Amino acid sequence: MNEEERSSYRPHFRRVEAEPFRIQPRDLETLRQVYKHRFLRSSHIAALDGGSEQHVRRRLKHLYHAGFLDRLRERIDWPGGEARKPYIYGLGKNGAELLQEELGIKLGRLDWAGKNREIGQRYLDHTLLTADVLVGFELACRRRGTVRMIDPGEILAHAPEATRRTRYPFRWRVPVIHEGTRYVLGAIPDGIFGLYFLEKPEGRNRAYFFLEADRATMPVERASLNRSSLFRKLLAYWETWKGKVHTERFGIQNFRVLTVTTTADRAAHIQAAALKASGGRGRNLFLTADVETIASADPLTASWSNAKGSLIGLTE
């Protein structure tokens, strides 16, 4: 090729059309998990998917750009100061529509992207801590193979009809007499789930839990029940147990309250509040663990502290 030919030469490339993005069954499960937990880190999703982390991240990228997922950069501090923080994913408009169409989940016409942008830092951190615990339980059940997690939808499906028709089935109110004054306190667990033990006999093979994810943003106790505190929450759970509200509302015969908090010291304060709320009688109703204990162990076999500080496991 001479100089004139080189100056006029233009390479020709054959245009290759990108394959259209198609939803796979695993993508649908990812959307369901994100909807279930409200927000999940990419690390949560990869663990739940069980496949190659690189493949999962690639699928998440496609789901995001196709409008099925929305995403936020993590805004809280990440251990070790890593430069690459995981994304946080929420449901996108197309994802909501697909869940309604494929799974019959009624989500209405919410502006999911706008709704995701409105959330505050405290709500986001609290939601992610709740997800840390619930995803940890789900993964532990899968590893063990002899325990199955019972999710809120399954609990609601077996609840009395009156509960199923309620707009907010996992919220309830109980009357309380405290220091001579009558109150009506609300109970709104951060998470509700059950464990189905496949190798135990019928009648003794199901345990249910109300989860409280505590990031130490609320006082353990206040001078009055008119303001929010952990003690007020624990008192509502104790009255729920005493009045068998759990049986009336959900048709379940037992429950325990699991509180996951920031430090072992705060856990000890919560245990004392639980003992006070139950008048010393709810020793094993209230179980507490700090985030470090839960993160470093299988939550099924981790040492949870009861209201008197004794360590027990959930499978006992």
PyMOL commands that set and color helices and strands:
alter all, ss='L'
color gray80, all
select helices_A, chain A and resi 3-8+25-37+42-49+53-65+79-81+93-103+112-118+121-144+152-157+161-164+230-242+245-250+264-277+291-295
alter helices_A, ss='H'
color red, helices_A
select strands_A, chain A and resi 40-41+69-73+87-91+147-150+172-178+181-187+191-197+206-213+256-261+286-290+304-305+311-312
alter strands_A, ss='S'
color yellow, strands_A
deselect
rebuild
show_as cartoon
